[in-house]
Amino acid sequence: MYVVIRAFRDTTDNDRLYCVGDVYPARGKASKKRIEELLNGTNRNGKVYIRVETEPADDNTIPVDNSGDNTDPEEDQ
């Protein structure tokens, strides 16, 4: 499972908006290539948008890295 760390619009999924903390992909499956692009910044914008989700804490919260810029979603291909 992956969690969004920087807001973006996924142009490979009908411009779906992903906000910080969302699970990626929201539905269905994403290709391995697409996941790598978003994990490693090998996308059009050169930025990392998702990270591998770790096990949730005992209090059922999901840790989120808010250090990314999530104020202006960017389109990414």
N, C-alpha and C positions, 0 to 999 in steps of 0.2 A: 504494500500500500504506500502511496505517496501523498504528501501534504504540500499545499501551495504556500510558498514563502514570499512571493512577489506577485501582486495582481497582474493578470494579463487576459487578453482575449485570444482564444485559441482559434486561429483561422482554419485549422484542420477539422474543427468541430462546429461548423456553422457560426463562427464568431462567438462561441459560448464564453461568458465572462466567468473567470475564476478569481475569487477573492482570497486574501490571506486566510489560511486555516481550512480552506476547502479541501476535500479529498480529490485526488486526480488519479484516473479519469472519473468524471462524475457518473458516467454510465458506460457500459460496454467495456471494450478493451482498447488500449492505445498500442501502437506498434512499438517494438523495442527501439527502433530508430528514433521515434518521437520522444519516448521517455528519456533516452540518452541526450537528445537535444536540450530538453528542459532541465535535466539534472546537471549537465556539464557546461551549459552556456554555449553549445555549438549550434546556435540558432541565429536567425537573422539579426537579432539585437545583441547577441553576445552576452546574455545575462542568464543567470540561474533562476529558475522559477519554481522548482519543486525540490523536495528532499525525501529520502526514504523515511517513512514513519517508524518511529521506535515504539516499543510497547507502551500503552497508556499507563499513567501513574495509577496507584491504587484508588485515588479519589475520582477516577474516570475522567480526568481532564487530559487534553491533548496538548503537549508542549508545542508552542508556535514561536518561531524566530521572527520577531517583528523588526529586525534590523533592515529588512528590505524596504524599498520604496513602494508603498501600496496606495499611494494617493492618486495616481493617474495610470489606469490600466493601459498597457501597451499591447498593440497588436503584434502577434508573433506567428511566423510560419514555420 
